[in-house]
Amino acid sequence: MDNTVRSGTELLWSALGGDPALVDRVEYGGTSGLLPARLPVMDLARAAVAVAGLAAVERAGLPGPVRVDDGAVATAFVSERHLRVDGRAPVSFAPLSRFWRTKDGWVRTHANYPHHRAALLAALGTPDSVEAVAAAIGERTSAEVESAVYAAGGLAVALRTPGEWAEHAQGREVAARPLLTRERLDDAPPRRRSGPLRVLDLTRVIAGPVATRTLALLGADVLRIDPPANPELPDQHADTDVGKRTAALDLDRPSDRRTFDELLEAADVLVTGYRPGALDRFGLDRPGLVTARLSAWGDYGPWGGRRGFDSLVQVATGIAVTEGSAEEPGALPAQALDHGTGYLLAAAVLRSLTEQDRDGGTRLVRLALAQTGHWLTHGLPRYEPGRYVTETDGPLGRLRHALSPVSYEGGPAGWSRPPGVAGADAPVWTTA
C-alpha cells in the first residue's frame, strides 16, 4: 500500500494519542479501487478501521498484526446495502429523504423517522406526497426551507459549495477545531469490575451504533436503550445492533429512570449520539466513567444544538458539490462520515480505557460527523494532477505536460529535451 494509506493511519493514530511505533503492526491488502470518489474515501475508511484494530490489540496486549483488507472495509462501509432480512432488501431512505430543487438551488431533507417526516410536512404545510413537497419546496429559496424545517423540528440543509461552508459560521468553527477531543476530567479511579466491559449505548442510526457494534465484537456487553415511543428503524436495528442487547426505557417515567440510573451506575462506558444538550437533563455524568459523545455538527457554534445525519453533513459542507456539482449535487459512495466516525469512536473509547487503566480519571471523548468531513476534505492527501505535471519551453512554445511515472533514486528528473517541430530533425544519430 502507498504512503497515503499509512499517512492516514498515522494521522488518526496520532489524534488518538497512540504510540507511533504501533502503526508498523498494520498490514494492508485486498482488492484495490473500491469506494471510488473524488475525495479520498477509501483512505478514510482504511485508516479508521486500522486505528480501531490498533486500539484493540493495544488494549488486549496482543502483538498483532492488524490486517486491513480493502474488500472487507469497503463492504462494511456499505453494510446496510448488503443486509437482507429473509431475502428482503432494506429501505435506506424514505421517499421524502432526498434532494429537492428550490427556487435558487438545492436542499436535502431527511425524513426516515416518522417524527422528522411530520415536522417536514408541518413546516411546508403540505400533505404527505412527493409531488406536494416538491411543489412547496420549489417555491422557496434553499435558505428559507432550511430555516423553516429546522424551526419545526425537522431536518433540511441547503446545498453549499466548499467555499460557502468555509465562510459559514459553523464551518469556521469546525475548521478551527481538532478532529476529535479526548479529556481527562478528574482523578477518579476506573469504574470497571470483574467480567466483560459494560457499555451503555444511547445512539441512533449509523455512526454510534457502528462504534458500539465494534465494541460488542471485541467482547463488551453492550446494552442499547431506546425510547419506547421512538424505536430504531427495523432495518437499521438489524444492520447495526448485531452483538448487542437492546431495551426500551422512557426516562421521563420514574420507574424507568430508576432502572436506567442503576444501569448507568454499573456501566464502564457511556456512548451517546443524540444532538448536543438533548440528554443533559438526565444528569449522565459519573466519576470514573468513559463517556463518548457523538454529534453531527459539533457541540459548539450556531449549529451546535442541531440534529443532523451523514447525508445532510455532506450537503452543508460542500462534499455533495465536490462529488457532483452545484447544478447536479452528488454523494460519497458510502455513508463514509458515519462509518468512519463510528470506527474512530470505537478506537477513541478503547484508547481512553487503556489510558484510564494506567492513569485513572473520568474520561470524555467528543467526535462530530462534520469534523470527520473536514478531515476527509482537508486532512487527507488528495489526488491533485498539478503535482504531477510540469511546464517546458521549446520549439512548440510553452508546454504543460505530465511527468513520467518512472521514478527511482538516482534516476532522471525529466526528459533531456522538449519535443521539436515534427519532422524537422535531421535523420542522423546524435554524436556522443
Salt bridges, closest charged atoms under 4 A:
GLU10 OE2 - ARG6 NE 2.73
ASP24 OD1 - ARG6 NH2 2.73
ASP43 OD1 - ARG46 NH1 2.72
GLU58 OE1 - ARG351 NE 2.89
ASP70 OD1 - ARG46 NE 2.71
GLU80 OE1 - HIS339 NE2 3.19
ASP128 OD2 - ARG117 NE 3.38
GLU146 OE1 - ARG160 NH1 2.95
GLU173 OE1 - ARG177 NH2 3.06
GLU183 OE2 - ARG366 NH2 2.53
ASP187 OD1 - ARG184 NH2 2.78
ASP201 OD2 - LYS244 NZ 3.35
ASP221 OD1 - ARG245 NH2 3.03
ASP226 OD1 - ARG204 NH1 2.61
ASP226 OD2 - ARG224 NE 2.78
GLU232 OE2 - ARG224 NH2 2.84
ASP235 OD1 - ARG88 NH2 2.75
ASP239 OD1 - ARG213 NH1 3.72
ASP241 OD1 - ARG224 NH1 3.16
ASP241 OD2 - HIS237 ND1 2.69
ASP241 OD1 - LYS244 NZ 3.19
ASP252 OD1 - ARG281 NH1 2.78
ASP256 OD2 - ARG253 NH1 3.36
ASP261 OD1 - ARG257 NE 3.18
ASP261 OD1 - ARG286 NH2 3.76
GLU265 OE2 - ARG286 NE 2.58
ASP285 OD1 - ARG293 NH2 3.39
ASP299 OD2 - ARG366 NH1 3.22
GLU328 OE2 - ARG101 NH2 3.69
GLU355 OE1 - ARG182 NH1 2.97
GLU355 OE2 - ARG351 NH1 2.88
GLU355 OE1 - ARG363 NH1 3.47
ASP357 OD2 - ARG59 NH1 2.63
ASP357 OD1 - ARG192 NH2 2.06
ASP359 OD2 - ARG358 NE 3.08
GLU391 OE1 - ARG398 NE 2.81
ASP393 OD2 - ARG398 NH1 2.70
ASP425 OD2 - ARG417 NH2 3.79
